[in-house]
Amino acid sequence: MTTFLKITLELLEGFGKTCEIFFVTLALALPLGLVIAFGSMCRLRPVRAVVRAIVWVVRGTPLMLQIIVVFYGPSLIFGVYGFDRELAAIVAFVINYACYFSEIYRGGIQSVPVGQREAGQVLGMSKTQIFFRVTFMQMIKRIVAPMSNEIITLVKDTSLVRVISVVEIIMVAETSMRKGLIWPLFYTGVFYLLFVGLLTLLFRYAEKKLEYIKI
Amino acid sequence: MEYYHVEGFRKRFSETEVLKGIGFDLPKGKIMAIIGASGSGKTTLLRCLNFLEKPDEGKIYIDGALLFDAKARYSERELREKRLRSGLVFQSFNLFPHYRALKNISLAPELLARRHIRAYRKEQLEASRGEPFFARRKQVRRRTRAYAKELKETNRERAESLLAEVGLADKRDSYPHELSGGQQQRIAIARALALSPDVLCFDEPTSALDPELTAEVLGVIRRLKGQTMIIVTHEMSFAREVADYVLFMADGVVEEAGTPEEIFLHPKSEKTKAFLKCREENS
């Protein structure tokens, strides 16, 4: 029983790190994704091309590889050492997820009928006003489902940070596995399940709250 | 030159020239109906008049003053100012689905009011120059807030009276999807009126409606006395009844223009005759 309690506390600590990476990534990648979405829809062709190329590279390579590149890259290229592991992991996650989010945003924005924008224009609204007052909520309504998918994936992707030895829940379990205890590894699933369950409820609530918008 | 004067509108989409030099005059408070077959450029003309489409050539004068010249370059902001002079009611309503009826109407005026509020604040700051810093800020903030509240109240009252005008006072808190097509279009008309445009344009306002809903929308338009209006329509009987002028478009030009009697009873052009005959047979 005491082992169980001890392991639970250890895993909980590892899960704290998991949550930390999750929330920081989410807080930064959500707005950054919107910026990238605008970049990929920019009227200036060079901007659009560059942004789309970045999205292609980021979505086209494994996240694990990106974490490694961000962490080891600076020291290999510039000879700078002492880069914070967790910071590197978060940078990689934010860039990666912002690119995925940007495509979801883009789809959401482009699926709002052009007549909505025209109605705003005819009423003398500025582009910014049209985006925030007319398009935004309609976009949100459309992207809740794909976003929830992506965000739930993020929860589990956080386990990748252990490639640069950031200690999160799976790594904690692996450590105890090396000491001969296998069950903590399976036990980690419970933490993920509970967390994702909570998120699922949250998304369901959001969908319910947005039901008043009929498109 | 009459109150609303349009001249020389040309618009080309890659290979096809949709407008080939359109011009007309409309006195203040009068109603003009634009009729013509599909593809004759009616909708494109309306879109150009509301700057949703950039014409290649053309000028608009309102009350003798040049409002728009296709040859000039206007900034985004200038164009926005110009758009406020005219209104457009769409065929497909295009109400904002996430706002209630009242908010649909009051949104644009509220956003415009922000500018007045900023100007007012600046004015107040200027006027109170020399007074102690914190006291001055506090006072200006209080006055600006009161002013903003007052404007908001005015806007809301105006939106409510417009709702009443289109006969939907009881639907102020309904979302667009809870309303019938006819009701939605009436809200859209109120929304366009809220900015008091000099000219209100309608792009086939009843085409998306069932026949039994058409009447209520036409009834609302009929009651807008004194508003200068341009109505693109397929409803010949309506055009005949409410319009002061009728303009028949064919292949991007004004084929014939005149009073309803002239156009409907004594058409001169062969194309007009053929179009009206075809319409009669269909109805």
Interface residues (C-beta under 8 A of the other chain):
Chain A: P113 G115 Q116 E118 A119 Q121 V122 L123 G124 M125 S126 K127 Q129 R133 V134 M137 Q138 K141 Y212 I213 K214 I215
Chain B: N50 F51 L52 E76 R77 R80 E81 R83 L84 G87 L88 F90 S92 N94 L95 F96 P97 H98 L107 A108 L111 L112 Y175 P176 H177 R191 A192 L195
